[in-house]
Amino acid sequence: MAQAAGQPAPKSEARRADGHPPEGSGVRWLVLVYKVPAEPTRLRAGVWRKIKGLGAIYLQNSVAALPQSPSAERSFRVLRNEIVEMGGSALLLGSEVLSGSAEVEQAFNAARDDEYEEIVDRCQDFLGQIDKEYRAEHFTYAELEENDEDLVKLRNWFAKVENRDVLTASGKAAATAALAKCEQVLDEYAARVYAEEGEGR
């Protein structure tokens, strides 16, 4: 059942009209149904990138969904306005899944797991870079600062994914462990830099 975004959500009924308990898990979704002009093609690509950037999933072509939250609603409202301004059309709905809720939630978690996996991969690259510094014996504050900036970017990326991981995807544990390893290795590298150049030099 769809309901205009921003309206108060009705309490879930204990049983459906047919007497069976509701299948839904209680997760409510924001659904953006849109249409953009066929030309120029950059408009469609731009909307796609923004939807992916929000962490939304596609239920089908031009139908995107996010678990309902104030921040998700704000983001979808802004995007809807942009689509209308470019000459397209868009509807923003608040809804609950009456059948197939598990599949929708699995799709959302799979998207988060993909992001967590990419963070793990980037963490491996980070560790490889630190290892390269050791092999080249580059123990300078300049190198330390550069690697520290890279770790900050990884932390910020993880925080962004974690913030929208409202259904608790399984990939979070591996990403958390990989990030902790990066922090440990950078601390050890920093200690070596301090020893080589002298702290406060």
Secondary structure, DSSP 8 states (H G I E B T S, - for coil): -EEETTS------SS-TTSS-----S-EEEEEEEE--SSSHHHHHHHHHHHHHTT-EEEETTEEEEE--HHHHHHHHHHHHHHHHTT-EEEEEEEE-SS-HHHHHHHHHHHHHHHHHHHHHHHHHHHHHHHHHHHHT---HHHHHHHHHHHHHHHHHHHHHHHH-TT--TTHHHHHHHHHHHHHHHHHHHHHHHHHH-TT-
